[in-house]
Amino acid sequence: MKYKGTYEFYSTFIEGLTDTIPITIPYNLTPSKIRALENHQSLRFIHAGNWWNIKNPEKRSKEVILAQQMKLANENTIGFMSKNVQPGDLDLKEEEDRLKKIYSKKINYDKFLYWLLDSSKLIKYYKKNLEYANWARENNNSTIPIYCSIQVNNYESAREWFEKASNDGHNHFCIGVSEFLKYPKYKKVGIKKLFEISLGIRSVINENAKLHFSGVASYYLMPILACFGVSSFDGSTPVTSALAYGTIFNENGYSLRASVLQDNIEKRERFFATANKCKCEVCNGKDIKQILDTFSKDRKTRVIHNISIWRNLVSELNSKKNNLDKFLEILDSRINSKYFKDLLKIKDDALKKYDY
């Protein structure tokens, strides 16, 4: 389960981010975004696109993905994600009785919940994913590694299929995980599966191998997944929350809308009463009123601030990487959140279940 490298987070790209912020970009980037990226020199991870966003399969073929990824690559590109599963034809209704027994609730049939199915239903997709990754590795005309992406859904399938990938010569691995976290109703079960999957993958790959979880940017999940051996993450939480909802985060991962902080003195005092004061380029040298005025006037300052919170978390992970269990204890004490304590309990249950 041990991972011996460093940790990283790749943020969704928007114009105005500095070159010090690692980014994730899709292979099908729009022309305007391509122009905005021309002079951007930060680390970049190039995604294979979300299967549910691209309706025409020809636009998301393995050939198109790799060709576009190579066009977008530069000397700072750390990896290409291989094409992953498109499980839209799976029918949860066929397994209604089994799922009701397991989850004791009515299942809302949805293609995003394919991961609830028995893994035997997904074998053809696992196999196809590995074929896509092997093809990409064989046809990659660059030195940039292919991140072998397989959409496994439990500990056993993770061990089996990522061991196959490792035996095929892969040393960079990936799984898209946003589907596991999409619905509040199934989020607890999804988180449990993510912990078990990361445990399974790391148990069969090299201790120096990279394992990327795409689609998770939770401040509270990232450090726990790092303990399970996930080496990098990408996601949009610090960006979309700032732009769409006006939300900002503090150094404990606690979030509130900037407008609420302006109007509610009690919440404002709690939010800013953290031991680790933010020293990002937006907040440094300003008092609370000046900070909130800045957040209200310029939404991009909220993005810059939020990403700095994530960058600080990654720095802490790397500085404490030799004793992440101790770091989780410190984080638990600092955050003092029931939700985080519940996540730690799920973590401990997963370790116990598989005798780690």
Steps between C-alpha positions, in 0.01 A plus 500: 500500500799730541568765237847650496458803275351847530139617488334747263168664422409621150240775488243562229650768275362851467668807354703695752652208690872542554762259370555370852160327507488149345197456276288232339362552149278282279620367165208682330597847619317790335696732267472791745645288781779380271594862431490579871736209564762602243725670753398300805798300627369318807484122537205359308311171499301434183167329562319254273168683536184399685308225324164660584584838342593377153202352320671412171729197556709596196607818679624296795673214324834384636668637188344846530579524872869414464549719191348801675690434821830501310407831334433660839813364666804706590817440701299538824242233420515220756258251346224401259195325645395203285143467378277358773169319512173616348248296701186678383334178382506337844159458662481516879133398485605145411659472846226672696444222756870446574568872537198550729632230733846657514401865539156460664357775284348559160763548232445782253609343174774709349799436271723682748437227757653216295754456782226355723473197274669169565847515345418195287271730299795730423769256386462588132557867590806424713644302210425774248654766726825304522499450123462877453790570738726242336419641157577854618831388648599328176399796282623785719769679300612710794690438823195604703360203695158350442291481818322165466137568590273213608157564655503230767233502769633304801813373674508166319460641148758769583758238597428275203494756220771736615728202557432402138584856395820495704598167343438656158769758581302796631642703789254793492139432592171688515132467580218750449317531832250785475216253439560349846439839661226637275190434711465578874276194539782264402799710603589302813501173308697668220765627741531153654555354154763763416697415814481129420590553134804712582610238751460227241687681226794603716536144631591367153702782341855618554561720804635772267213468251270799453130461582274786392139546614320723252192690614562529874608830653349465847720667761403225746528200266835580341720443809325171582534376143867602514534265799365222277768575242327735254777727371306771317153644453316732266174684543307822476379560858723800586420660164130433437399565862664843480358594160152349515414544868738764631638247747836534671687252721716547807807303606283235668305427182193679639306687232250785489374747244684829512166683518407306816831592661435866431154490659548259792753611762485176700573282197767744384683477833485120496617483139806720551588365847739235363845433638645508148428840350479514122801663338387476139551795268140609557492487880857579603535841669126572501255516787175302491290783358749561219512128419121471480474817290752352257309170479176688430644717224705242309388139480836383369658600829277240662642239261860604572436487874327160488771342289762628744317309776531181293866575419568533872334163565717336234810660654402356837447155348848510348670630812328234715508217244712275722231498769164573344313320778636755745411780260139376491492514881624859492252589227215337693585705808533819296182458298289358784228394257251216548507439125877457498482269803241290312738477203779384727269229636424380146877495435566290810219260406649449154845425644351255748284330237805416287739429791731800453 
